[in-house]
Amino acid sequence: MGTQSDEKGNYFLRVTPGKHTLCVRVLGYEDFEQVVDISPNERLVIDIQLAQSDVQLQNVDVVAKSLVQQVNETAYNVVAVDAKALRNSTLELAHVLDRISGIKIKETGGVGSDMQLMMDGFSGKHIKVFVDGVPQEGVGSSFGLNNIPVNYAERIEVYKGVVPVGFGTDAIGGVINIITKKNQNKWFLDASYSYGSFNTHKSYVNFGQTFKNGLTYEINAFQNYSDNSYYVDTPVKDFETGAIDKSQIEHVKRFHDNYHNEVVIGKVGVVDKTWADRLMFGFTYSTMHKDIQTGVRQEVVFGGKYRTSHSVMPSVEYRKRDLFTEGLDVTLTVNYNKNITENVDTATYEYNWRGEKRELRSPGEQSYQHTRSNNNNWNGTFTANYRLGEAHTFTLNHVINAFERSNQTLLNSNTSGDAISKETRKNITGLSYRLMPVESWNFSVFGKYYDQFIAGPIASTSAQDEYIRTTNSVSSLGYGAAGTYFILTNIQAKLSYEKAYRLPTNEEMFGDEDLETGDLSIKPENSDNLNLNLSYNETFGKHFVFLEGGLVYRNTKDYIQRKLVDLSGGKSGATYENHGRVLTKGCNISARYGFGKWVTLGGTLTQMNVRDNVKTVGSETQQESLTYGARMPNIPYRFANADATFYWRNLGKKGNVLTVSYNNFYMHSFPLYSEAFGSKSDFVVPTQFSHDITFSYGIKNGRYNLAFECRNFTDEKLYDNFSLQKAGRAFYGKIRVYLGN
């Protein structure tokens, strides 16, 4: 157990009751040691004056393990990213994750666009997001990973495949855990503003204080605004003929893609009390407006359709180490999210990509509606860790989630709501045991129980004009194990296995009340997940080297897949369905090199084969499926990135730093539809290779900061979901001020 004093020599160290030896070491002074006996709930003040050493000391390199290193050395396949080094960039958390091996961000457009996170062949709902260990289900799109600035996070933890029971989640693909800044010792302020291409504005402010009596408060606020008015290359509908000539491509500007969101997060509470290490009461408010430019295919364009959302979320967080007895640590969180989303499609004109319009026979570009969805989401988590001696740790976790949605139409003055609401209740309980007799190896075993109740309307007539309430319940039992062993001090091996289940999400069962429809009868996914990792890190003087390689195996049954469907009038939508079996085999490689405080270089490569593993076209026939063994459609299977950062310290004045960073992203072409049906060019997302560069200058040890970015500076054509084109070359500038400790 250790700590470090501030510039005035003040220090604070929390220890367990009993006898300890207090050791103080400072370069150039004699070591100090004193035995202290601490009673329960006792606070000791020990002032120390060190004697100067008469011995001429040589330079000493002091190396300590950061929290990031400690997370990376656990038995699970986890990567921890320190976000502090990226705070001068204009990146959102999603684009930070895009630089991690095995992870690919799939977006439908620019700022505020729909986003899916793909990890080791799994995407979207397979991956769960947490903030400080609290699940973010039902928080609304205005508080998504592609909207949260990187300044909000202290670090980001990415668990791939097998997930510790402490998260209490039903993820199959993995978990993203955002760790925020906490317990600032003094008043602080972190504020930034950026402006860039397509009239994009982003601002962030974070301030707070912890008083000597333990009272603490913190405010986070941020906003994003963009016209998203970039150019795309697409076929254009001819209003005279009513046809879309896909061989005729035009360079056109997005004209109806305005997006803005605003978020305020306030927390107040106490820390470092005998009865609570941390007790915080929080309140989050978020709002969003999004013009909808396209449907699920780029040739479909809208000029009046939009969506708005408002959310309020009160929350409580309680944490206490050694509650009632030494070794028992408890965490309890509760939050309630009230979200109101409106989908508006009442335009009386049809638009094409040139911005031309013609009157519709009946209102509604996709489907005539002005619908309000009232979403209520309750979430509670309880985690207890019990340390028995130094070698044994038991963890019990329970998560409960309750969701209810009711819809009403606002098309006329006599608004009417759905007679039958849509409801889910989910309970997940986990229990684990970890054995860690020595630092060189540890081993964990765990089990999870999943339970879900579903209720909602289902059509009782072929015309779908009458509905009845239907219910369904599912439960499953999962289990797994994870272990790590340091073959040498700098070579670590990890092996983990899990029989995992993922319960259907609200979107998959109920849709989004607009472009996507749900299915109440959809079944949970279950998967056998296996991960093997080997890593090496070493420091040679000023040189640092890190290498990591991993193998991934996933055998998934009842895989839930997003599927395009054709609607009347030549329009398209999407739905979800179970797709039998999917087999994933792959690998990812990471490498990083650093030279002193001057240069860092690194890169990642991911190869994932996600294959259709359904042999026959039906359960009652032996006819082999044409897609058996083919790659699953619309999933990138080979992608890579590399980066290089150069630091010029004390440039202009001591404490000033110039940082130059270069990043690139490569993605190999992949099919939109099953490769078993051919490989026409318009059915394939092409190979892409983009480049970004960032210049930042920090003044007075980071108190004042200026940054300039150019993304995609070679102006490559970039695509993701179903060939929806993303922005070309873009420029951004940012100013940031940090005051306080």
N, C-alpha and C positions, 0 to 999 in steps of 0.2 A: 504494500500500500504506500503510495507516495503522492507528493504534490510539489509545487514550485512556488516560491515567494514572488510577490510583486516587486516593483522597482523600489519600494520603501521597506522591504523586508517582511511585510505582513504575509502570513500564510494561514491556511485552514486545512485540516486533515481529519476526515471522518474514519473512525476505527471501531471495531467491535469491542465490547467490554472485556477486561482481562489485562494481563501483563504484556507489554510491548517494549521494544527498544527503539527509541527515537534517535535517528541518525541524521545529521546535517553535514552536507559536504558542499564546499564552494572552492572553485579553483583559486589557489594562492593562499588558502587558509587551512589551519589544522582541522581535522575531522572532529566532530562532536558527537558523543553518544550518551544517552541517559535512559535508564529503565523507568518506565511509568506504568502505574497500575490504574486502569480506568474502570470506574464503577458504572453500572447502567444509568443512562440519562445524564451522566456527568460531563461537564465542559471544563477542560483545563486550559489555562493560559500559561504558556511556557515561553519566556523571553530569553534569547540566547545571544551572547556576544562572542564571536569567534576570534581566535588569536591568529595573527598572520604567520604563515609558514616561513621558516628560515631557509627552506630548501628551494633551489631554483627549479621550478617545474617546467617540463616540456609541454608542448601542445597536446591536449587530450581531446579526442573525439567522443562525445557522449551520444549514444544511440538509444532511443526509447521507442517502444512499440506504440504507434498511434491507434486510435479506435478503428481506423480503416484497416490497419494490419491485423488487429485482433479479430475483426469480423472475417477477414479473408482466411484466417488460419483455423476456422471452425471446421467441423466434419462435413458440413453441407456444401453443395456446389454453389457458392455465393461469391459475388464480386461487390466490393464496396468502393465507391467513387467519392473522392473529396471534392465537393462543389465549390470550395472557397476560391480555388484558383481560376474559376470561370466567372466570377461575379462581375467582372468588367465587360463581359460579352452581353449580347442581346438574346442569348439562347433561352428557350423555355426548357423545362425539365425533360420533355419528350426528346428534344434534339440532343441533350446530353446523353440520354440513354442510347441514342442511335450510334454512339461511338464505342459501345461495349460489344464484345464478341458474342455472336449468337442472337443479337437483337437488331431488328429492322423496324423502322417507323413507316407505316403506310398511311398516307394522307390523301384526301380527295381534292385538295386545293391549297389555298393560302392560309392566312391567319384565321383561326377559329373554325377551320374546316373539320369535318369528321375525321377521326384518327383511329387507327388500330395499331396496337403494339404486338409485334411478332417476336417470339422467343423460341429458339430451337425448334422451329417448325410449327409451333402453336401460336395462335393469334387471338386478338380481341378478348372475348369473355373467358378464355382459358387462363388468362393472367389477371391476377387481382392486385389492386393498388391500395396501399396503406400509408397513412401519415402518422408517424410516431407510434406505429403498431395498431392504429385504429382503422378498420376497414372503411373504404370510401364509397361503398355501394349507395346509390341513390342521391349523391350530392349534387347532381346536375352537371350539364356540359360546360357551364361557365367556370367550373372549378376543375377542369380536366388537366391532364399532364401537358397538353399542348397550349395551355393558357397560363400556367404557373411559371413565373420567372425563376431563373436559376438562383437568384439572390435569396429566395425563400428557404433554401435547403442548406443545411450544414454538410450533409453527406447523403448519398443514395445507396441503398443496399438492394442488390438484385439476387434473388434466390431462384435458381433454375431447376425445374423439375421437382425434386423432393423438397418439401417445405417443413420447417419445424412446427410442432403442434402449438407453440406459443402464439402463432398467428391465427389459429382457429379458422382456417379457410378451406374451401373446397377447390382450390386452384389445381389444375393439372399441369399447365405450362410453367407456372412459377409465380413469384411474388415480387412486386416493387415496393420497397419501404422507404418513404421520404422522412429523413430525420431533420427536424427543424432546429434552429438555434434556441438555446435555453439558458436560464440562470446567468444573465449578464451581471457582473459584479457592480457596475456603475451605470449611470445614464448613458445611452448610446442612441445614435441616429444613423441610419443607412438609407440614403435616398438617391434615386437615379431617374434619368429621363432619356429616351432615345427617339430618334426620328429617322425614317428611311423611305425607300421606294414604295410606290403605290399608296402614298399618303398614310404611312404606317406610324402610329404614335404608341409608345409604351412607357409607362411610368410605374415606379415602385417606391414605397416608403415603409420603413420599419423602425420603430423606436420603442423604448421601454426602460425599465429601471428595476433594480432589486435593492430594497432598503436594508439597513442593518438588522431591523426587527423581523426580517423574512418576508415582508410584504413585497409583492412583485406584480408588475403589469407589463403588457406588451401589445402593440398595435401593428398589424400588417395590413397594407392596402396596396392594390395594384390594379391597373387597367390596361386594356389593349384596344386599339382602334385601327382599322385598315379598310381602304376601299377595295383592296384585292383586285385592282384594275390592271392586271397583267395581260399579256397577249397569249393566245393559244392558237394552235393549228387544227382546224376541224372542218368537216363538211358542213354546209349551210343549207337549210331548207329553203326551197324556192316556193314562194307563196303562189305564184302563177300556176305551177304544175302540181304543187303539194308534195313533191318528191324530195328526197335527200340523196344527192349523187355522192357516194362515198369515195369516188375516184377524184373528185374535185375538192381540193383542200384550200381553205382560205385562212389568212392570218388576221384574226379578229381580236378585239379587246373585250374583256369581261366588263359588263356594264351594270350588273345587278348582284353584287357580291359584298356589299358593305357588312362589316362585322364590328361589334364592340361589346366588351364585357367589363364589369367593374366588381371588385371584391374587397370587402373589409372584414378583417378577422381581429377580434378583440379578446384578450385574456387577462384575468386578474385573479390573484390567489396568494398563497403563502408557500414558502419553501423552507427546508431545513428545520422543521419542528420535531419535537419528540414523538408526536402522534402522526406526523405526515412529512415525508420527504418532499412531496409536491402535491398540492391540492389546488386545482385551477378550474375556474368557471369561464367558459368561453362562449362567444357568440359570433357567428359568421353570416354575413349577408352578401349575396351575389345576384347579379342581374346580367342578362345577355339579350342582344338583338342580332339576328342573323338573316340577311337576305339570302334566298336560295336561288343560285344561278343555274344549276343543272340538276337533272335526275341522276339515276345510277349509271346512265350512259351519257357521254359527252355531247352527242348529237342532239339530245333533248335539252332545251334551254328555256328558262323561265324569266319573266320580266317584272312580276308583281308578287310572287309567292315569298313569304317570310315566316320566321319563327321567333318567338320571344320566350324568355324564361326568367323567373324570380324565385330565389330560395332564401329561407332563413333557417339557421341551424344553431340552437343552443346546445351546449355540451358541458360535461363534468369529467374531470380526470383526477384520479387519486393514485398515488404511488407511495409505498412504504417498505423500506428494508427492515428486516428483523422485527416483524410485527408479532407481538406477544411472546415470541421466542427467537433466540438467535438462529439465523439461517432461513427464516421464513420471509420471503419477499412477495408482496401482493400488489397487483395493478388492477384498477377498476375504471372503466370508461363507459359513459352513457351519452348518446346524442340522439336528437330528434331533428329530422329534416323535413320541412314543409316546402314543397316545390310546386309552382304553378307554371305550366307550359302551354302556350297557345300556338296552334298551327293555323295560318291564315292563307287561304287560296281562293280569293274572291274576284280576281282580275277578269275583266270582260274582253281582254285582248290576248291574242297569241303572239309570241315574239320569236324571231330567229336571231342568229348570232350577229347579224349586221345591225341589230337594234331596231329593225323594221317590225311593224306590228299590223295585225289585221283583227277585225272584230270576230269574237267567237259566237257560235250559235247559242251557247249557254255558258254562264260564268264558270270559272275554275280552269286553271291551266293543267293541273294534274287531276284533281277531283275537288269539286266545289265544296268548301268547308271553311268554317271558323270555329275551331274546337278548342275548348279549354280542358286540360287534364290536371286534376288536383291529385298530387302524389304525396302520400304520407309515409315516411320511412323512419322506423325506430331501430336503433342498433345498440346493443350492450355487449361488453366483453369483460371477462374475469380471468385473470391469470395468477396462479400461485406457484412460486418456485421454492422448493425446500432443499437446502444444502445440508447434507448429512456428512459432517467431516469435510475433508477437502476433495474426496474422490467421488462422492455420490451426489447426484442432483435429480430431484423429481419435479416434473412440471405438470400441472393440471390447468387446462384452458377450456372455457365454454364461451361460445358466441351465439347470441340470439338476434335474429333480424326479422322484423315484421314490416310488410309493405302493403299499402292499399291505394288503389287508383280508381277515381271516378271521373267520368267524362261528361261534358255538357256542350251542346251546340249554342253558338251565339249568333246564328245567322238571322234571327228575328228577335223581336222584343220579348216574345214569350220563350225565354230560354228553357230548355229541357235537358235533364241529365239522364245518364244511363240508369235504368232500373236495377241493374246488377253490377256491382263493383268488382274489381279485379284484385285478388288478395294472394299473398304468400306469407308463410311463416317458416323460418329456417332455423334449425338448431344444430350446432356442430360442437361435439365434445372431444377433447384430445387428452391423452395421458402419455407421458414419456419418461424414460429413465436414461440418465447419462452416467457413464463410468469414465473417470479421468484420473487414474492412479498416478500418472506422471505426465509431464508436459509434452512428451514425445508422441503420445497417442491418446485418443479417446474414442468412445463408442456409444451410440445412442440407439434405443429401440422405442417404438411408439405405436399407438393405435388411435383411430379416430372413428367416431360414430356420427353419421349424417342422417338428418331427418328433415323432411320438407312437406308442408301442406300447401295445396294450391286450390283456389276457387275462382271461378269466372264464368262469363256467359259463353254459350255455345249454341249455334243455330239449330233450331228444331224443325225447320222447314227447308225445302230445296231452294226456295226463293230468298232465304236468309232474311226474312222479315219478322221472324219471331225467335226469341232466345229463351233458354232455360239456364238456371245456375247448375254448374257441374263442379264436382270436387275430386281431388286426387291426392294421394299421400304416397311418398316414397321414403325408404330408409335403406341405409347401406353401412357396411363396416369395412374400414380400410386399415392398413398397417404398413410398417416399413422399418428400415434401419439405416444408419449412416455411421461411417467410421473414417478416421483419418490417422495417418502414421507418418512421422518425420523419418524418412529413410536415413537421411543425414540432416544436420542442422539446417541446411538450406535447400533440401529437397523434400517436398511434401506430396503424399499420395492421398486421394480421397475416393471413397466408394460409397454409393448410396442407392437404395432401392425403396420403392413405395408402390403399394396397391392403392391407387388414388381414385377418388370420385369427384365429379364436378356436377353440381345441381344446375338445372337450367336457370338462366337469369330472367329478370322481369321482361327485358326486351325480347328475348327468345320466345317467351310464353305469350306476351301481350302485344308485341310490336312497339312502334314508336308513335302510333296513332296518325301516321302520315304515309311515308314511302315504304315502310316495312310492316308486315303483318306477322303475328305470332302464332304459336300452336300450343294449346294447353296440354296436348297429349304427348309432347316431346319428352323423351326419356333422358335420364342422367347419363353422362359419359362415364366410363370407367377405363382405367389405363394402368398397365404395368410400366413403371418408369425406372430406368437404370442409368446412373451417371458414373463415369470413371474419369478422374482428373489427376494430372501430374504437373507439379509446378516447381520451378527452380528460381531462387533469387540470391544474388551475391553482390557484395560491395568490395571493390578493389581500389582502395585509396579514394580517388575522386570519381571512380567509375561505378555505376550501378547497372545491373543486368537482371531482367525478369523475363522468364519464359513460362508459358502455360499451355497445356494441350488437354482437350477433353473429348470423350466419346459419349454419345447420347443414343439411348434406345427407348422407344415408346411404342407399345402395342396397345392401341386404343380401340375400344368397342363402343358402338352407338355414338360415334363421332358426330358432333353437332356442326353443321355446315350452313353458311349463308349462301342462298341460291337466288339467282335472278329469275323473275317471272314476268311474262308478257301480260299486260293489261289491255283492256279494250281501248280502241282508238289509237293503236300503235304505241301506247305508253308502256313503261316498264316499272316494276317494283321489285321488292326482295322479300324473301321469307326464310325460315330456318327449318331444317329437317335433319333427322338422324341418318347418318351414312354408314351403317354397318361397322366395318373394320378399317382402320388406317394404321399403317406401319411406318414408323419414323426411325431412320438410322442416320447418324451424322457425326460430324466432328467440328470443333472450333479450336483455333490456335491464336494465342496472343503473345506479343513480344514487346519489350520496352527497354530502352537504354537511356541512361542519364549521365552527364558529365558535370560533376560539381553542381554549382548553382547557375550554370550557363546554358546547358542544352538538354532537352529531352526529346527522344524519338520513340515512336511506337506504332503498332498496327495490329489488326485482327483479320482473320479469315474464317468464314463460316461456310460449311457445305452440309446441307440438310436434304435428304431424300425422303419426302413425305409421299408415300405410295398408297394407292387404292388396294386394299387387301380383301375385297369381297370377291369370291371366286365365281359365284353363280348369280344369274339375274334375279332369282327368287328362291325362297326357302323350300319350295316344292318342286324344283326343277334342277337338272344337272347341267343345263346349258351354261357354259362359261361366259362370264361377263366380259364385254369388249374392253372395259376399262381396268380389268384386273392387272395389277402390277404397274399401271401407269401413274405418273406423278399427279398428285391432287392439283386441280386447277387454281390459278390465281394466287399461288404461293411462291415467292422467290426462294430459290434453292441454293444459290451461290452468291455471296456478297462479301465485301471487304471494305476496310477503311484504314487510313494511315494518317499520322499527324507528326508535325515537327514544331517545337517551340524553342525560341532563342530569347534569353534574358540578358539585357545590358544594364547592369546594376550601377547605381551612383552616376547615372548619365545626367550631366548638367549640375547636379548637386547631390551630396550624400543623402541617401534615403529615397532617391528617385529611381524608378525602374522603367525601362522600355521593354515591352514584350511583343514579339512578333510570332504569330502562330499560323501554321498552314495545316489544313485538313482536306482530305479527299474521301469520296465515297464511290464505291464501284458496286454495281449490281448486274449480274448476268441476265440475259433475256429469259423469260419464262412464259408459259402458255396461259391465256385467259380461261380456256376451256380444256377439257381433257385432251392430252396429246394423242390419245388413241384415235381421235377424229380428224387428224391432219394438223398442219402447221402453217396455215395461211398467214400472211404478214399482218393482216388486221385482227388476227386472233392471238397475237403474241405481243407482250410488252417488251420493247427493244432493250438491248444492253445500254447501260448508262454509266457515265463516269464524270462526276462533278467535283469542283474544287472551290474551297473557301479560304480566305486569308483575313487575319485580324491584326491590327496594330493597336496597342494600348500603352498609355504612359501614366504611371502612378507617381504622384508627388507627395513628399513628406510621409514616406512609409505607407502609402495607400490612402492617405486622408482625402486627396483630390485625385480624380482619375478621368482620363479622356480616352475614348476608344473609337476606332473606325473599322468597319467590316465590309467586305465584299463577298457575297455568297454567290456561288455558281458563276465565277468570273469568266469562264469560257462560254457562258450562255448555252449550256447543253439543254436539250429537251428532256425533261424529267417527268416520269409517270409513276403511278402506283396502282390503285384499285381500278380494274377494268379500263385502263388507259386514260383515266382522268388526268389531264395535264396539270403540272404544277408550275410555279413561277420560274422565269428565266433569271438573268443576271439582276442582282439587287444590291443596293448600297444602304448602309445604316451607320449612324453616328450616335454615340452615347456619352453622357457625362454622369459621374457618380461622386457622391460625397459621403465620407464616413467619419463621424465624430464620436468621441467617447473612448471607452476602454477597448 
